[in-house]
Amino acid sequence: MCGIIGYIGDKSAPGVLMNGLAKLEYRGYDSAGLVVVNDKGLDLRRSVGKLSALESLLQKEPVHGRRGIGHTRWATHGRPTEENAHPHMDCGRRVVVVHNGIIENYIALKADLIGRGHAFTSQTDTEVVAHLIEEALRTRAKNGALSERDYVDAVREAVLRLRGAYALGVLSADFPDVIIGARKECPLIVGLGEDECFLASDVTAILQRTRDAVFLNDGEMAVLKRESLQIAQLESGEPVEKKVTHVAWDPIQAEKAGYRHFMLKEIHEQPRTIEDTLLGRLNLDEWQVYLDTMKFNAAEIQSIKKVVITACGTSWHSGLVGKFLVERWIGLPCEVDIASEFRYRNAVIGPGDLLVTISQSGETADTIAAMRHAKEKGAHTLSICNVSGSTLAREAHSKVYTRCGPEIGVASTKAFTAQLTVLYLLSLYGALIRGTLSKEQVREIMQSLLLLPGWVTETLKREKKIVELARKFHTTSNFLFLGRNLNYPIALEGALKLKEISYIHAEGYPAGEMKHGPIALIDENMPVVAIATQSAVYEKVLSNIQEVKARGGIVIALATEGDERVPAQADHTVFLPAMPEFLSPCVNVVPLQLLAYHIAVLRGCDVDQPRNLAKSVTVE
């Protein structure tokens, strides 16, 4: 949530900054602003609402300069107003700051600064940072003219007084050839171009300018100049050598490519995403799985006693599917925890256990905290994420990347199916090493995985039927989604998608639990989406459909092509290709994504940027 972009180079900064902010819109925001430094000092523009409001303001009141920082804000402290929008300045309007995160001790810091004569103009926690830097510079100015070294040390001193989570970008009118960044628990990267540098909270903001990036770790500070980059430890000031990562994403992947919304584009990209995630990882000649970033050796995998999967939101749903795979294929006990709960209970985890974290961004705050807690307890840690160089990827003992490219829509779609694909690969990898599947079983699984992109492609061809259903039910106030076994998590995911982007109340439930409460909700106005494709629990789901119909409910069913029993009971049926049950979650979720999308469009909702939501939840 929130977005940072900074630029120092020879190009016009406002254009670069606005382009970067546009790429960060998907993260969620309610106001935006930018500042450039020029002969007049710091030239600031801010506005409430969408980026188009800031664009209009810049057309009326243009700014000029070749160095600047910009921000999209998602309100935490202080409501969305112009004065609370970033960037924020000090009293003398010589220092300006943008910030993602939460400063936990800002009230005490603000009181101290007010006592020293500082005047505040916003309700935000961020503004204290600009005044802290100003105060540190005042102290140093007593000894004579300030140098660039004094400025850098003043920023470092100010940042060290902060408690909480932050990614910071700092610019000064007195030292215009330097942008300073600092990070703790919020993502921050530096992009390296030809005679130019970028500061950003997300790699998507700089992809059109450069694909060479340096990812900051917690407790690090970056000093950016047009032709150089220096990184140091915040605490000691000691220099840090950093590796430059070449980001393989194509900038064109972040464009809509003719689709009305990013979400629809990303739904349709899923066959390619699954194919890319499988690419080079299955060897059908030797019946082996190759995971090039897997750092655990066979002995370590043999020694695992228990697997714990932790994640948030959609990634948690993929973890729930992973539990079935780990227990069925590897034969290990597997728990699935919501990361925000895992970190606050006395989780029983330690040596011999494996914690698997799942996050599209690799920067989800609760998931990172869960991983660090498990490492402290002595557990092995493995991350599944989409972003090379992200915090989870760097700090986990091992990692496996999904290969989605950038996912811009806030409601995750292709990242979910790619996570499922990695969970198939990981579970198969573990089963091969531990010898828990026969060669015939391995052969069947691998051959089926290679057919999965084609089955998803076939499912996408049912979109016309989904549009018809959306037209019929887009004014409905409530939905119930039912699934069993491997498809119970898909019922949860279908309900979540509908809630996220259409604002319709929806509940996902294990179908066998319907009689324990939700059945009381069913009447002639309640659409019930039943996942009833062929499976080991097919007869059970059919019985659940009959229970809904007996109470006057409306049944929308997903059924396997050629099935005659489900359509005889359901009011509406979407037929899907026949496939092995273990792959059905990857296919069954697609019509539910499309249903949520088309209902949201018909309701006039902002599909890619739903209200109150952010793409990456990088603070609690």
C-alpha positions in Angstrom: 0.0 0.0 0.0 1.2 3.6 -0.8 3.8 4.1 -3.5 7.1 5.9 -3.7 9.0 7.1 -6.8 12.1 9.3 -6.9 14.2 10.4 -9.8 17.6 12.1 -10.3 19.0 12.5 -13.8 18.9 14.7 -16.9 15.3 14.2 -17.9 12.3 16.2 -16.8 11.4 14.9 -13.4 7.7 15.6 -13.3 7.1 13.3 -16.4 9.2 10.5 -14.9 7.5 10.8 -11.5 4.0 10.8 -12.9 4.7 7.8 -15.1 6.1 6.0 -12.1 3.1 6.9 -9.9 0.7 5.7 -12.6 2.5 2.3 -12.5 1.9 2.3 -8.7 -1.8 3.1 -8.8 -2.7 -0.6 -8.3 -1.2 -0.6 -4.8 -4.2 1.4 -3.5 -4.2 5.1 -2.6 -6.5 8.1 -1.8 -4.2 11.1 -2.6 -1.1 11.8 -4.5 1.7 14.4 -4.8 5.1 15.2 -6.0 7.9 17.7 -5.5 10.8 18.8 -7.7 13.8 20.9 -6.7 14.8 23.8 -9.0 16.2 27.3 -8.8 13.2 28.4 -6.7 13.8 25.6 -4.1 11.2 22.9 -3.5 8.2 23.1 -5.8 5.3 21.0 -4.4 2.0 19.8 -5.8 -0.6 17.6 -4.0 -4.2 16.6 -4.6 -6.8 14.3 -3.1 -8.3 11.4 -5.2 -7.1 9.7 -8.3 -3.9 10.6 -10.1 -5.9 12.4 -12.7 -6.6 15.1 -10.2 -2.8 15.7 -9.7 -2.4 15.7 -13.5 -5.0 18.4 -13.8 -3.3 20.4 -11.1 0.1 20.1 -12.9 -1.4 21.3 -16.2 -2.7 24.5 -14.4 0.4 24.9 -12.2 3.3 23.1 -13.9 6.6 22.4 -12.2 10.1 22.0 -13.7 13.2 20.2 -12.5 15.4 17.2 -13.0 15.3 15.8 -9.5 12.2 15.0 -7.5 10.1 12.5 -5.4 6.5 11.5 -5.7 4.0 9.5 -3.6 0.5 7.9 -3.7 -0.9 7.8 -0.2 -3.3 5.3 1.5 -4.5 7.1 4.7 -3.5 5.8 8.1 -2.9 8.8 10.2 -5.1 11.7 9.2 -8.0 11.5 6.7 -7.4 12.0 3.0 -6.9 15.7 2.5 -4.5 17.9 0.5 -2.5 18.8 3.7 -2.2 15.2 4.7 -1.1 14.1 1.2 2.7 13.5 0.7 5.3 14.9 0.2 5.7 16.6 3.6 8.1 19.5 4.3 9.9 21.0 7.3 9.3 24.5 8.7 11.8 26.1 6.4 10.6 24.3 3.3 14.1 23.1 2.6 13.6 19.4 3.4 10.9 17.2 1.9 9.9 13.6 2.7 7.8 10.7 1.3 7.0 7.7 3.5 5.4 4.3 3.4 4.6 2.6 6.7 3.8 3.7 10.2 5.9 5.7 12.7 4.8 4.2 16.0 6.4 6.9 18.2 5.4 9.9 16.2 3.3 11.4 18.9 6.2 11.7 21.4 8.5 12.9 18.6 6.0 15.5 17.5 5.5 16.8 21.1 9.3 17.2 21.5 9.6 19.0 18.2 6.8 21.4 19.0 8.5 22.1 22.2 11.6 23.1 20.2 9.5 25.5 18.1 8.5 23.4 15.1 5.1 24.1 13.5 3.2 21.2 11.9 0.7 21.5 9.0 -0.7 18.0 8.8 -2.2 15.2 11.0 0.3 12.6 9.6 3.0 10.6 11.3 5.2 11.2 8.3 5.7 15.0 8.8 7.8 14.4 12.0 10.5 12.9 9.8 11.0 16.2 7.8 11.2 18.2 11.1 13.6 15.7 12.7 16.0 16.1 9.8 15.6 19.9 10.0 16.4 19.8 13.7 19.5 17.6 13.1 20.7 20.1 10.4 20.2 23.0 12.8 22.4 21.4 15.3 25.1 20.8 12.8 24.8 24.4 11.3 26.0 25.8 14.6 29.5 24.6 13.7 29.5 26.4 10.3 28.5 25.8 6.8 26.8 22.4 6.1 28.4 19.8 3.9 26.8 17.0 2.0 28.2 14.7 4.6 26.4 16.7 7.3 23.2 16.3 5.4 23.5 12.5 5.0 24.4 12.2 8.7 21.5 14.4 9.7 19.1 12.1 7.8 20.6 9.0 9.3 20.3 10.5 12.8 16.7 11.4 12.3 15.8 8.0 10.9 17.4 6.2 13.8 14.9 8.0 16.2 12.0 6.4 14.4 10.2 3.3 15.7 7.9 1.4 13.4 7.9 0.5 9.7 9.1 2.8 7.0 10.3 3.2 3.5 11.5 6.8 3.1 12.6 9.1 0.3 14.2 12.4 1.2 15.1 15.4 -0.9 16.7 18.8 0.1 16.7 22.2 -1.6 20.2 22.7 -0.2 21.6 19.5 -1.6 19.6 19.0 -4.8 22.0 16.5 -6.3 21.2 13.8 -3.7 18.1 11.7 -3.0 18.3 9.6 0.2 16.3 6.4 0.9 15.9 4.3 4.0 14.1 1.1 4.8 12.7 -0.8 7.7 10.0 -3.5 7.1 8.6 -1.8 4.0 10.0 -2.5 0.5 12.3 0.0 -1.2 14.5 -0.4 -4.3 16.9 1.6 -6.3 16.9 1.5 -10.1 20.1 2.1 -12.0 19.9 3.7 -15.4 22.4 5.5 -17.7 23.4 8.7 -15.8 20.2 8.5 -13.7 18.9 6.8 -10.6 15.4 5.9 -9.4 14.0 5.2 -5.9 10.8 3.2 -5.8 8.7 1.1 -3.5 8.0 -1.4 -6.3 9.9 -2.5 -9.4 6.9 -1.9 -11.6 7.4 1.8 -11.2 10.7 1.8 -13.0 10.4 -1.0 -15.6 10.0 1.4 -18.5 13.2 3.1 -17.5 15.5 0.3 -16.3 15.5 -3.3 -15.3 18.6 -3.1 -13.2 17.7 -2.8 -9.5 19.2 -3.0 -6.1 16.9 -4.2 -3.3 17.5 -2.6 0.1 17.4 -4.7 3.2 15.9 -3.6 6.5 18.2 -1.2 8.3 19.9 0.1 5.1 20.2 3.6 3.7 20.8 4.6 0.1 22.4 7.8 -1.2 21.5 8.3 -4.9 23.2 10.6 -7.3 22.9 10.9 -11.0 26.0 8.7 -11.6 26.5 6.8 -8.4 24.9 4.9 -5.6 26.1 4.4 -2.0 24.4 2.1 0.5 25.2 2.0 4.2 24.0 0.4 7.4 21.7 2.9 9.2 23.0 2.0 12.6 26.7 2.2 12.0 27.0 4.1 8.8 29.3 1.4 7.4 29.2 0.9 3.6 27.4 -2.2 2.2 28.2 -4.0 -1.0 25.0 -4.8 -2.9 24.3 -7.1 -5.8 22.5 -5.6 -8.8 19.4 -7.7 -9.9 18.3 -7.7 -13.5 14.5 -7.9 -13.5 13.3 -10.2 -16.2 9.8 -8.8 -16.5 9.0 -7.2 -19.8 7.5 -3.7 -19.3 4.8 -4.6 -21.9 3.5 -7.2 -19.4 2.4 -4.3 -17.2 0.2 -2.8 -19.9 -3.4 -3.7 -20.5 -2.8 -5.0 -24.1 -6.3 -4.2 -25.3 -8.2 -5.6 -22.3 -10.6 -3.3 -20.5 -9.0 -3.9 -17.1 -5.8 -5.4 -15.8 -7.7 -8.0 -13.9 -9.4 -9.4 -17.0 -6.0 -9.4 -18.8 -4.4 -11.3 -15.9 -7.3 -13.8 -15.8 -6.6 -14.6 -19.5 -2.9 -14.8 -18.9 -3.2 -17.8 -16.6 -2.5 -20.5 -19.2 0.8 -18.7 -20.0 1.6 -18.1 -16.3 1.1 -21.8 -15.5 3.2 -22.8 -18.5 6.0 -20.4 -17.6 6.0 -21.6 -13.9 6.3 -25.2 -15.1 8.9 -24.4 -17.8 12.2 -26.3 -17.3 11.1 -27.8 -14.0 9.7 -31.1 -15.2 11.9 -33.8 -16.7 9.7 -36.5 -18.3 12.6 -38.5 -19.4 14.0 -39.1 -15.9 10.7 -38.3 -14.1 12.4 -35.6 -12.0 11.5 -32.1 -10.8 14.1 -29.4 -11.1 13.9 -26.4 -8.8 17.0 -24.3 -9.5 16.5 -22.0 -6.4 15.8 -24.9 -4.0 18.7 -24.8 -1.4 17.6 -27.8 0.7 19.5 -31.0 0.1 17.9 -34.5 0.1 18.9 -35.2 3.6 17.3 -32.0 4.9 14.1 -32.8 3.1 14.1 -36.4 4.4 14.5 -35.0 8.0 11.4 -32.8 7.9 8.8 -33.8 10.5 6.0 -31.3 9.8 5.1 -28.7 7.3 3.5 -25.4 8.2 2.2 -23.1 5.5 1.5 -19.5 6.3 0.1 -16.7 4.2 -2.6 -14.0 4.0 -5.7 -13.6 1.8 -5.6 -15.3 -1.6 -2.2 -16.8 -0.8 -3.7 -18.4 2.3 -6.3 -20.1 0.1 -3.5 -21.5 -2.1 -1.9 -22.8 1.1 -5.1 -24.6 2.0 -4.9 -26.5 -1.3 -1.2 -27.1 -0.6 -2.1 -28.9 2.7 -4.0 -31.6 0.7 -1.0 -32.1 -1.6 1.6 -32.3 1.1 -0.4 -34.8 3.2 -1.5 -36.9 0.2 1.7 -36.9 -1.8 4.5 -36.5 0.8 2.7 -38.1 3.7 3.7 -35.4 6.2 1.4 -33.6 8.6 0.7 -30.1 7.4 -0.9 -27.1 9.1 -2.0 -23.9 7.4 -2.0 -20.6 9.4 -3.1 -17.1 8.6 0.2 -15.2 9.0 -1.3 -12.4 11.1 -2.5 -15.0 13.7 0.6 -17.2 13.5 2.9 -14.4 14.7 0.8 -13.6 17.8 0.3 -17.1 19.2 2.8 -19.5 20.7 3.2 -21.6 17.6 4.7 -25.0 18.1 7.4 -25.0 15.5 11.1 -25.6 15.6 14.0 -27.8 14.3 12.9 -30.4 11.9 9.9 -28.4 10.8 9.4 -26.6 7.5 7.6 -23.2 7.3 6.4 -22.4 3.8 5.5 -18.7 3.3 3.4 -17.7 0.3 3.2 -14.0 -1.0 2.8 -12.6 -4.4 4.9 -9.5 -3.6 7.3 -11.2 -1.1 6.7 -8.1 1.1 3.6 -8.9 3.1 4.4 -7.7 6.6 2.6 -10.4 8.6 4.1 -13.2 6.4 7.6 -11.8 6.8 7.1 -11.6 10.6 5.9 -15.2 10.7 9.0 -16.4 8.7 11.4 -14.5 11.1 9.6 -16.0 14.1 10.0 -19.5 12.7 13.7 -19.0 11.9 14.3 -17.8 15.5 12.7 -21.1 16.6 15.1 -23.1 14.4 12.7 -24.1 11.6 13.6 -24.4 8.0 11.9 -21.7 5.9 10.9 -21.7 2.2 9.2 -18.9 0.4 6.9 -19.0 -2.7 6.8 -15.5 -4.2 6.7 -13.7 -7.5 9.3 -11.0 -7.0 13.0 -11.7 -7.3 15.0 -9.9 -4.6 11.9 -9.4 -2.3 12.3 -9.7 1.5 10.8 -13.2 1.7 13.0 -14.4 -1.2 16.1 -12.9 0.4 15.5 -14.0 4.0 14.1 -17.5 3.7 16.5 -20.4 3.7 15.2 -21.4 0.3 12.7 -20.1 -2.3 10.7 -21.1 -5.4 9.5 -18.3 -7.7 6.2 -18.1 -9.5 6.7 -16.7 -13.0 3.7 -14.4 -13.3 5.4 -11.1 -14.4 3.8 -8.1 -12.8 0.3 -8.6 -11.4 -1.4 -5.1 -11.4 -5.0 -5.8 -10.5 -5.4 -5.6 -6.7 -7.6 -8.8 -6.7 -5.1 -11.6 -7.3 -5.8 -14.0 -10.1 -2.8 -15.3 -12.0 -0.6 -15.2 -8.9 -3.0 -17.6 -7.3 -2.9 -20.2 -10.0 0.9 -19.8 -10.3 1.1 -20.4 -6.5 -0.9 -23.6 -6.9 1.4 -24.7 -9.7 4.4 -24.2 -7.5 2.7 -26.2 -4.7 2.2 -29.0 -7.1 5.9 -28.9 -8.0 7.1 -28.7 -4.4 4.8 -31.5 -3.3 5.9 -33.7 -6.2 9.6 -32.8 -5.5 9.2 -33.8 -1.8 7.4 -37.0 -2.7 10.2 -38.0 -5.2 12.9 -37.5 -2.6 11.0 -39.2 0.2 9.8 -42.0 -2.1 6.1 -41.7 -1.2 4.7 -41.9 -4.7 5.2 -44.7 -7.2 6.8 -44.1 -10.6 3.4 -44.6 -12.2 1.8 -42.0 -10.0 4.7 -39.6 -10.7 4.3 -40.1 -14.4 0.5 -39.5 -14.3 1.0 -36.3 -12.3 3.6 -34.9 -14.5 1.7 -35.6 -17.7 -1.4 -34.0 -16.3 0.5 -30.9 -15.2 1.7 -30.4 -18.7 -2.0 -30.5 -19.9 -3.1 -28.0 -17.3 -2.6 -24.8 -19.4 -4.8 -26.3 -22.1 -7.6 -27.1 -19.6 -7.5 -23.5 -18.3 -7.6 -22.2 -21.9 -10.7 -24.3 -22.6 -12.3 -23.0 -19.4 -11.7 -19.4 -20.5 -13.8 -20.1 -23.6 -16.9 -20.4 -21.2 -16.7 -16.7 -20.6 -19.9 -16.0 -22.6 -21.9 -18.2 -20.2 -20.3 -16.4 -17.2 -21.3 -13.0 -18.6 -24.9 -14.2 -18.9 -24.9 -15.3 -15.2 -23.4 -11.9 -14.2 -26.2 -10.1 -16.0 -28.7 -12.2 -14.1 -27.2 -11.9 -10.6 -25.3 -8.6 -10.5 -28.0 -6.9 -8.4 -27.9 -9.6 -5.8 -27.0 -8.7 -2.3 -25.6 -12.0 -1.0 -23.9 -15.1 -2.3 -22.9 -18.5 -0.8 -20.0 -20.5 -2.3 -19.8 -24.3 -1.5 -16.9 -26.7 -2.1 -15.5 -29.8 -0.5 -12.1 -31.4 -0.1 -9.6 -29.8 -2.5 -12.3 -27.4 -3.7 -13.3 -26.0 -0.3 -10.4 -23.4 -0.6 -11.7 -22.5 -4.1 -15.1 -21.7 -2.5 -13.3 -19.4 -0.1 -11.4 -17.8 -3.0 -14.6 -17.4 -5.2 -16.3 -15.6 -2.3 -13.3 -13.4 -1.6 -13.0 -12.3 -5.2 -16.7 -11.3 -5.3 -16.4 -9.3 -2.1 -13.2 -7.6 -3.1 -14.3 -6.1 -6.4 -18.1 -6.0 -6.5 -18.7 -5.3 -2.7 -21.4 -8.0 -2.6 -21.5 -9.9 0.7 -20.4 -13.4 0.0 -19.4 -16.4 2.1 -17.3 -19.4 1.2 -18.1 -22.6 3.1 -17.2 -26.3 3.2 -20.3 -27.8 1.8 -20.5 -30.4 4.6 -20.8 -27.6 7.1 -23.9 -26.1 5.5 -26.2 -27.8 8.0 -24.3 -26.3 10.8 -25.5 -22.8 10.2 -25.4 -21.4 6.6 -28.5 -23.4 5.6 -30.6 -20.9 7.6 -29.7 -18.2 5.0 -31.0 -20.1 2.0 -34.2 -18.8 0.4 -35.4 -18.0 -3.1 -33.2 -14.9 -3.2 -29.9 -16.6 -2.3 -27.7 -17.7 -5.2 -25.5 -20.7 -4.1 -22.4 -21.4 -6.2 -21.6 -25.1 -5.9 -18.3 -26.6 -7.1 -19.6 -30.0 -8.3 -17.0 -31.2 -10.8 -16.1 -34.9 -10.7 -14.2 -35.9 -7.6 -14.0 -38.4 -4.7 -16.7 -36.3 -3.0 -19.0 -35.8 -6.0 -21.9 -37.7 -4.5 -21.6 -35.6 -1.3 -21.7 -32.3 -3.2 -24.7 -33.6 -5.2 -26.5 -34.1 -1.9 -25.7 -30.6 -0.8 -27.1 -29.2 -4.0 -30.3 -31.1 -3.3 -30.5 -29.6 0.2 -30.2 -26.1 -1.3 -32.9 -26.8 -3.8 -35.2 -28.3 -1.2 -35.2 -24.9 0.5 -35.8 -22.8 -2.6 -32.3 -21.7 -3.2 -30.8 -20.8 -6.6 -28.0 -23.1 -7.6 -25.2 -22.1 -9.9 -23.1 -25.2 -10.4 -19.7 -25.9 -11.9 -19.8 -29.4 -13.4 -17.6 -31.6 -15.5 -18.4 -31.8 -19.3 -20.8 -34.5 -20.0 -22.3 -34.7 -16.5 -26.1 -35.1 -16.6 -26.9 -35.3 -12.8 -25.7 -31.9 -11.8 -27.7 -29.9 -14.4 -30.8 -31.9 -13.5 -30.6 -30.4 -10.0 -29.0 -27.0 -10.7 -30.7 -23.8 -12.0 -27.6 -22.9 -14.0 -24.6 -25.0 -15.0 -21.1 -24.1 -16.2 -19.4 -27.1 -17.8 -15.6 -27.5 -17.4 -13.1 -29.9 -19.0 -12.7 -33.3 -17.4 -9.3 -33.7 -15.6 -7.7 -35.3 -12.5 -9.2 -34.1 -9.3 -5.9 -32.8 -7.9 -5.7 -30.2 -10.7 -9.4 -29.1 -10.5 -8.7 -26.1 -8.1 -6.6 -24.5 -10.8 -9.4 -24.8 -13.3 -12.5 -24.3 -11.1 -11.3 -21.0 -9.8 -11.2 -19.4 -13.3 -15.0 -19.2 -13.8 -15.4 -17.8 -10.3 -12.8 -15.1 -11.1 -14.7 -14.2 -14.3 -18.0 -14.2 -12.4 -16.7 -11.7 -9.9 -15.1 -9.6 -12.6 -18.2 -9.3 -14.8 -20.5 -8.7 -11.9 -18.2 -5.9 -10.7 -18.1 -4.3 -14.1 -21.9 -4.4 -14.4 -22.2 -2.7 -11.0 -19.8 0.1 -12.1 -17.1 -0.8 -9.6 -13.4 0.1 -9.9 -12.2 -3.4 -10.7 -8.5 -2.9 -10.7 -8.5 -0.6 -7.6 -11.3 -1.6 -5.3 -12.1 0.7 -2.5 -10.1 0.4 0.8 -7.8 -2.3 -0.6 -4.1 -2.2 -1.5 -2.1 -4.7 -3.6 0.7 -5.2 -1.1 -0.1 -5.1 2.6 3.3 -4.0 3.9 2.2 -2.7 7.3 -0.1 -4.3 10.0 
